[in-house]
């Protein structure tokens, strides 16, 4: 008795799923990064980094799927002075502090991992 086995190539479907999941993971990491930064701005330095709220509203992210990266930051000119400080103002590196701690790295890895696993 002969057994017939048929193989089906699903590689294109899997690659498309991975591509979509990668973009979803990058977006999820961008959203989580913005939330971590806003939390740092509100609670990380004893008093919030806020006068008008413009700097907090300006925290944003951009995904670049061509190199699988997420850029997070501010576009307002004075954001760099708040972050890095000046000769009159102490630095409050809210972006670096929000994204570099082990706890925060783990949270970013978890949201990326969850998005990458979707559909598998």
PyMOL commands that set and color helices and strands:
alter all, ss='L'
color gray80, all
select helices_A, chain A and resi 11-43+54-57+79-84+94-100+102-117
alter helices_A, ss='H'
color red, helices_A
select strands_A, chain A and resi 60-64+69-73
alter strands_A, ss='S'
color yellow, strands_A
deselect
rebuild
show_as cartoon
